[in-house]
């Protein structure tokens, strides 16, 4: 059986170091807001390329705390509008509504499945204050055009980097080439859910930013609203990483770039070898040509770290069942778009055809650093041999 993602195999790659890190925390007798948290925050800020990293309980909290902090700072107010991709995971939208702000859903490009910059300005109103950019599937969503819109309309640019740890902009991104996602906007949220490219052994998250005031406000809000012990300028919440998770993440951060390179090798092999007219591979770059599976030359696509490798097909359910019969596990990201969810019933009549088509057709195939060459080749062979029933 080829698992979609086997967390036991992933953690086994660095098990001895992880166990040593855990033992050190246990033996220290200090389990919250200690040396391990400080070390991880410093290392992750340096890795992303920002001046500040504030850890928190999870990725949703990271996003929610950013918007809450901007409200406490007087940058945002109740009823302000935030442009967000229509085809995102629901957490992106929940962070907006949780803060009394209004999400404005904008359709994605059909080629990359990322926010379509040509549709943004049609959605801007006098109440628009920010764009929440989601690096969905691990692919960079930032463009010079989106930056230009933010600059001209004086909008905050907030990144949801939950799926794109280590993603680096390529040479086509002008002055920001070489920068990592999570350092491109005014602030960014990160999730370290166990299945992420940089995953903890439980829930954890972080905010990265160059804004000192924002970082301090996020830190205070995530500590019950306390700026110093028993002093509460804000009505905050309890959202903190623990020392065990920080220690584990510090270990795994050292291997993130190598893990991402392997994901890219696998993805580029898929691009070069999957050949089935019933399947569409999103994000296929013109430069990609057939490459050996383990060749470093097949890793030129820096602008994606392939947290998810989506395949689109009108025969999604048939394909998923066929692959299951062949011993290949898959997932769907995501079966129901946010505007069709029961919790947003007032949006259910909204028509967003591109988003709805993506959610109807998307199937995620295995693509992670633990896969063997033989497993990758089998996935390709099975996808190529799939023939839908009419």
N, C-alpha and C positions, 0 to 999 in steps of 0.2 A: 504494500500500500504506500503510495506517495502522499504524505500528509500535505495539507495546505500550508500549515505552519506548525512545526513541532517545537514548542518552547523548551522541552526537556533537552532536545538536541542542541538548540541554540545556547542554552546556559551551560551545557556540558563542555562546550568549546573552551570555556574559561573557568571551569568549576573550581579548580584548586585556588585560584586567585580570589574568586567570589567567596569561597568558604573562609579563606584567611581574613578577608575584609570583614565578613560577618562576625567572626570570632573576635577580631580586634574591637569591634563595637560592643559586643556582649561583655568582653572583659573590661572595657573602659568604665562601665557603669553610668554612661551619659548617653541618652537615647533620643533627645530632641534638641534642636538649635545648638548643636555643638560643633566640634572641629571638623567632622566629616561633611556637615552641611556647608560650612564656610569654604572648605576645600572644593567641593563640587561646584558651588556657585561661582567661585573664582575661575575654575578650570573651564566651566561651560561658557561663561561670559567671554573668556579668551578664545575659545573654540569658535563660537558664533561670530565674534568680532564686535561685541558691544561693551560698554563701560560697566553695565550692571546686569546681574542676574539675581532674581528673587525667586526662590523655590516656594512651592505651595503644594496643596493636596492632590491636585489632578489638573488635567488640561482644561476642563470646563471652568474650574475655579480660576485658572490663569486668565482666561478670556473675560470672565465675569468681573474679576478684580481690576482688570485694565479699564473697563467701561465705568465701573464704580469709582475708581480713582479719578478718572477724568471728570466725573460729576462732582466729586468732592473738591476738585481743583477749579471748578467753574467753567471748564471747557465744554462740557456737555450738560444738557438739561432735559428734564422729562419731556417726552414727545419729539425730541430730535430724531432725525432719520439717519440710518446707517445702511449703505448699499452693501449687499452681500450676495455671493453666488447662489442662484436658485438650486443648484444641484449639489449642495454641500451636505455633510453630516449634520444632523439636527442640533448638535451641541453648539455649533457656530451661531445659530439663530437663537437658541435658548439664552445665550450670554447677553444678547441684545434685549430681548423681551424681559429678562430678569431685572434689568435696570430701568424699566419704564421707557425704553427707547423703541423706535419703530423700524423693523427690518424692511428694506426695500429689495425685493428679489429681482436679480438680473440674470438673464440667460447666459450660458457659456458658449465658447467656440465649439464647433463640431469636431475640429481637428485635434485640439489638445484637451478638450473638456474643462478648460479653465475659463475664468471670467472673461467675457467678451468686452474689451475696452470700447469698441465702437457703439455699444448699447448703453454705456454708463451715463453719458451726458443727457440723454433723453429722460433719465430717471432722476436727475438732480432737481431739487426744489429749494425754495428759500430756507427750508428746515434741514437740509442735508448737511451733516457735519463730519461724516467719516465714511471711509470704505474699509470693510473687513475683507481682506484678501486671503483666500484659502488655498494653500499649496496642496491641492487634492491629489491623492494617489502617490505623493512624493515628488510631484512635478512642479517646478517653479511657475508661479502664476504672475509674478511681477513683470511689467513691461515698461519701457520708457514712456509709452503713451499713457499708462495709468498714473505714473509719477507726474507727468505733465498735467493731467486732469486735477490731481490733488494739489499741485502747486498753484494752478490758475484759479481754482475754486476755494483754496485755503481749507482743504479737508485733511483731517487726520488719517493716516494710513496705518492700519493695524493688521498684523499678519497672524493668521492661524497656521502655525508651523507644526501642528500635531503629527503630521504624516511625513515631514520632510527634513528630519534631522540630517545635517551634513550636506544638503543640496547646495550646489555652488553654481553661480551664474556663469554662463559661457561667454565667449568672445563677442557674441552678437549683442550683448547688453551694454555696450558703450562704457561709460565711466564707472559702472558698477560691476564690470566683469571681475570675476574672482571673489566677489562677496558672497557670503552664505545667506540663504533665506533665514529670517529671524533677526537680520540686521538691516533690512532694507527700508522699513517704515519707522514710524514713531515708537512703536512698541510691538512685541510679538509674544504669543502664547505658545507653549510647548507642552505636549503630553508625553509622559513616560509610562503609559499603560504597557503591560508586559509584552503585548504583540507588536509594539512599535519598533522601528529600526534601532532606536536606543530605548530599551525597555527595562523597567525595574522589575522587582519581584512582587509588586503590588501597585497600588495607585501612587502617582506622583506627578508633579507638573512644575512649570517655571514660567516666569516672565523675563524677557530680555529687553533692554532699552538703553539709550544713551541719556535719557532724561532723568536727572538725579531726583527731582521732585516727584516724578511719577513713581520711580523705584521706591522711594521712601514711603509714599502713600500706599502703594500696593503692599509693602512689607507690614505697615501698621494695620491696614485693613485685614490682612490675613492672620494677624495675631490678636483677634478679638477687638481690633480698633485701638490697641494699646501702643502708644509711642514710647512709653517707659513703664516699668512695672506698676500696675494699679492706677495708671493714668490713661484715660480713654477719650481722646478727641473725637473718635468716630464710633458709630455702632457697627462694629466689624463682625468677623466670623472666625472660626477656628479652621485654618487651612494651611497646614504646615507639612513639609516633608519630614520623615523621620530619619535618624542617623543610619539605620540599616539600609534604607533605600538609597540614601546619598552615597554610602560607601560602595554599594553594588554598582550604581551608575558611574562612579568614578573609575571603577575597573573597566566597565564595558565601553566607556567613552574612548579609551585608548585604542580600541579595536574598531570603532565605528567606520572610519574611512576604508579600512580593508574590507569590512563586511559590505559596505555600499559598493565597492569595486566589484565584488563577486556578484552582487545583485545586477549590476550593469552588464557584466559579461553574459549572464543568463538572459537578461532582457534583450540584448542585442543579438544573441543567438536566436531567440524567438523571432525577432523581426526578420532575420535573414532566412529562417528555415520554415516558418509557418506559412503555408501556401494553400489556402482554402478559400474559394470565392464567397463562401457563406460567412466568413469571419472578417471583422474589421479590427485592426490593431491601432488604437489611438496613439497620437504623438509620434508617428513614424517620421523620422527626419530624412531628408533627401540624400544626405551623405552616407547613410547606412548601407553597406554592402556586405556580402557574405564574409564572415570572419570565423576563425577557429574558436571554439567555445572558451578556451582558457587563455586566449591571446589578450595581452594588455591593450593592443591596438583596437580592440572592440569596446573600449571603455571611454570613447570620446564624448559621449552624451553627458556632460557634467550637470546639465540643468534638470536632472531627475535622479532620484535615488530609489525608485521603484518599490516604495512601501507596498503598493498594490500594482499588479499588472492586469489592467482591464482588457477584456476581449468583448466586443459587441457583436451580437448576432440576433436575428429575428427568431432564432430557434433556441433561445437561451435554456429553457427547461429541458428540451431534448438533449442538448449538448451536455448539460450538467449530469443528467442521468447516464448518458453514454460514457462520460468520463468516470463516473462512479463505478460503472460496471467494469471498466478497465483498470480499476484500482487507483484512480486519481481523485483526490479530494479538491473541491473548489468552494468558493464563497460568492455571495452576491453583495455588492456595495453600490447602492442600497436598494431594496425591493420597492420601497414606497418613498417618493419625494416628499420633502418637508411640507409643501403646500397642500398635500393630499392626506396629511396625518390628521387623526381625530382631534389631537390637542390644538390644532390650528384650524378648527372647523370653519371659521369665517373666511378662510382662504380656499376652501375646497372647490369652489367654482372657478377659481383662477385657472387660466389656460397658459401653460408654459410648455409648448410642444417639444422643444429641444430637450429640456430637462426630463420631461416625461418619457421621451423616447430612450434617453440614456438609461434611466432607471428600469425601463422595460426590457432592455437588451443587454445590460452589463453582466458579465461573469468574470470573476477574478480567478486566475490560474496560479499555481504555486510559483513563487519567485523569491527565494531567500538563500542566504549564504550557506545553509547546511546541505543544499541539494548537490547530489553527485552529477557528473556529466551524463551518466547513463539515465538518471531520472529525468534530467532536462530533455534529453533526446527522446525518451519515451513520451513525454508530454507533447512534444512536437509531432511525433509520429501519430499519436492518437488524434490530435486536432486535425491533422491533414487527412486522416482516414474517416473523419466524421461526415456522414451523408444524411441530411435530415429527411424524415418522412413527410410527404406532402399531406 
